[in-house]
Amino acid sequence: LTVAVLISGTGSNLRALLEAAEDPDYPARIVVVGADREADGLAHAEDFGIPSFTVPYAHFATREEWGAELAAQLRVWRPDLVVLSGLMRLLPAELVDEWSPNIINTHPAYLPEFPGAHGVRDALAAGAAQTGASVIVVDNGVDSGPIVAQERVPVLAGDDEHTLHERIKPVERRLLIDVVRRIAVGELDLTSP
Ligand code: GRF
């Protein structure tokens, strides 16, 4: 299975996928990494010799024009699966519709709890005793697509957004690596998750 990973940030989830894909028995290959800015995580692609591209959101007048360029880049690489992992942008419906259902996203909360760009902060603000990590199929809502994997993560006394997010990310990585594997071997059919 060929995979394109889209990021905006540090790309720790991307790195975990790259490391997993180093194993010749892992049934998926990351063929390209894309970013909506000069993301730090692009360095991981370089470390692993994986091609990357950036489509800087700031260079485009509208989300649709940005999305159209992103879609054009993805078409060049023709991956089987697109993984959003820390992409902090909503994709235009045209791109989602072109790739659906072969486009998944990781989210640092136990969806449908705490969707959106601040899931970790929102769980803390709500005083939740536990939150979680989720992998979903991307639809045209905000973190509203079918859930393909999720796991609870405890909120500990004294947690701040950083400590809680750092406890969530390893769970997210493990779920993501397993979901991509299951898709690759046909255990998980995204058309009927
Ligand atoms: C991850 O928790 C992801 O789910 C969220 O942002 C974080 C990205 O972390 N959207 P990283 O860039 O993979 O380190």
Boltz pocket constraint, residues with backbone or C-beta under 6 A from the ligand:
constraints:
  - pocket:
      binder: B
      contacts: [[A, 7], [A, 8], [A, 9], [A, 10], [A, 11], [A, 12], [A, 13], [A, 14], [A, 41], [A, 85], [A, 86], [A, 87], [A, 106], [A, 107], [A, 108], [A, 165], [A, 169], [A, 172]]
      max_distance: 6.0
